[in-house]
Amino acid sequence: QVHLVESGGGLVQPGGSLGLSCAASGSIFSIYTMGWYRQAPGKQRELVAGFTIGGSTKYADTVKGRFTISRDNAKNTVDLQMNSLKPEDTAVYYCYRDQLGKTYWGQGTQVTVSS
């Protein structure tokens, strides 16, 4: 079992920045993918950014150039730095980790972009 704990998020004005962090614990396996999804009210959950098994990064087109994902393998953490935030970035952000054929999810953290 893998446990994911998210931190960060909150309320920010348009154009502002926020950082999210996700820490994994439990039965950690060295081969994995990990990153962030988000779900806005009335919409499907969508991939925001993530690391592939090979260690490369992928981003949703809507966040490219504004969001940056990073990780610390020693600490089993993945961070998401979000800049130039827009109202349409408002959503619940979920950390995920895929390993050994299973997907684990964090509890979600709210990000609200509003003036």
N, C-alpha and C positions, 0 to 999 in steps of 0.2 A: 504494500500500500504506500502511496505517495501523498503527502499532505502539502498543499500550496497555500501560502499566506501572502496576501497582497497588502500593500500599503501605499499611501499617497492618494491622489484624487482630491476632489473638492470642487469649489466654485471659483471660477476665474473669468475675467472679462475677455471679450474678443481681442485677439492679438497677444494675449498673455501666454504664460508657460506653466506647465505642470510636469511633475515627474511621478512615475509609478514604479513600484518595485515589487518583485515576486520572489519569495524564498521557498525552495523545495526541501522537504525533509522526508525521512522514512527510507523506503527501499529504493535508493537512488541507483540507477544503472547508467553507465558511462556513455551508452549510445542512445541518443534521444533527440527529439525536436522539442522546442519550447518557445513560447511567445505569448502574444496577446490577441484576443478577439474582443469585439464590442457588440453591444446590442442596444439599439435605440428603441424607444416605445413604438410598437406597431411594426417593427422591422425585424428581419432575420438577423441572426448573429453572423458577423462577418469578420474575416481575418484582418487584423490591423498590421501586425508585423510579427516576424518570427525567424528563428534560426532553423536551418535545415540540418539533417544528420551530418552533412559535410561541413557544417559551420558557416555556410553562407547565409546572408540575410535576404528576406523578402518583405516587401511592403505593399499595402494596398495603394493603388494609384492615387487615391484621394489624400493620402498622407505623405507621399514621397516628397522629400525636400523639407518637410516640417517636423517629422517624427524621426527619432533615432533609437534603435534598439541596441542594447549592449548586454553582456553577460559576464559573470565571474564564475568560472567552473569550480574553483576551489570553494566558493561559498554556496554554490548551487543557486545562484540568483540571476534573474533577468530583469533589466530595467528598461523603461520606456520613457524617453525624454520627449515631451510634446511641446513644440513651439508654434507660434503664430496660430493659436487655437481659434477655431471658428465655431459659431453656434451649432453647426451641423456635426461637430465632433461630440456633442452632448450624447452620452450613452453610459451604460454600465459596462465597464471594462473587465474582462475575465482573463486571468492567466491560465495557460494550459501547458501540459507536458505530456508528450507521447513517448512511451517506452515499452518495449516487450509486448507490443500489440494492444496496449491499453492507453486510454486518454484520461488524464486527470485534470480537474478544473478547480480553480480557486473559487472563493465565495462571491467575488465580484466587488468592484469599487465604483462608486458613482463619480462621473466627471460631468460637470455642468458648466457650459460656456455661455455666459449671459451678462448683459450690462445692467 
